[in-house]
């Protein structure tokens, strides 16, 4: 039975029965235990800038994309 068919059948019910049906659904929702995520791990991201400085020192590499654009425009 699809959700649309179920809604059509619920609409046909008298107001009191519809209320009981909705309360039963809410009770089921409250009764389900929530999954605990347990221990949340924090991610330690590498320091890319410090690594580049360690490898390259104070040198600055040219931006090859900008150089290519300048050459294509000229």
N, C-alpha and C positions, 0 to 999 in steps of 0.2 A: 504494500500500500504506500503510495507516495504521500508526501507532506501535503500536497494540494488536496488530495482525496480526504486525508485525515481532517484538514481544516474545514472542508465542506461538511463532513459528518459532525464535527464539533459545533458548527454554526446551527445545525438542525436541533441540537439538544436544547432543552429548556434552560433558562438562566441559572437555576440552582444546580443542575447537573454540570453545566459548563463551568461554574465556579468550583465545584468539587474536582473536576478534571484538571483545571489549572492549578489548584492547590496541591493536587497529587504530583503534578509535574514539578512544581517548585520544591516540594518535599524531597523528591528524588534528587534534584539538583543540589540541595543543601546537604543531603546525606552522603554524597560522593566525597570521599576523602581527597584532599588536594595533594598532589604529588609534591614532595619536598625536593628541592633542588640539591639538597645536601650541601656539601662544602663548595662554595663558589671559588673557582680558581681565578686569580688575577694574572693577566698576561703581561710579561715583561718584554716590551718591545725593544729591539736593538737601537742604539743611538747611531743612526746612519751618518749624521753630520760629523760626529767624533771619529767614526771609523774612516771616513773620507779624509779628514784632517790628518789622521795617523798615517794613512797611505800616501797622500799627495803632499802633505806639508802645507805651506802657504800658497802653493801654485793655484792659479785659477784657470780652469779649462775653458776654451771658447765654446760658445753656444753654437753648435754646428747647424742647427735648424735655422737660426737667424742668419748665419752666414750664407747658407744655401738660398734663402729667400732673397737676400740682397743681390746675390749673383744672378738669380733668375729675373729680377726686375730690371737690372741694368742692361 
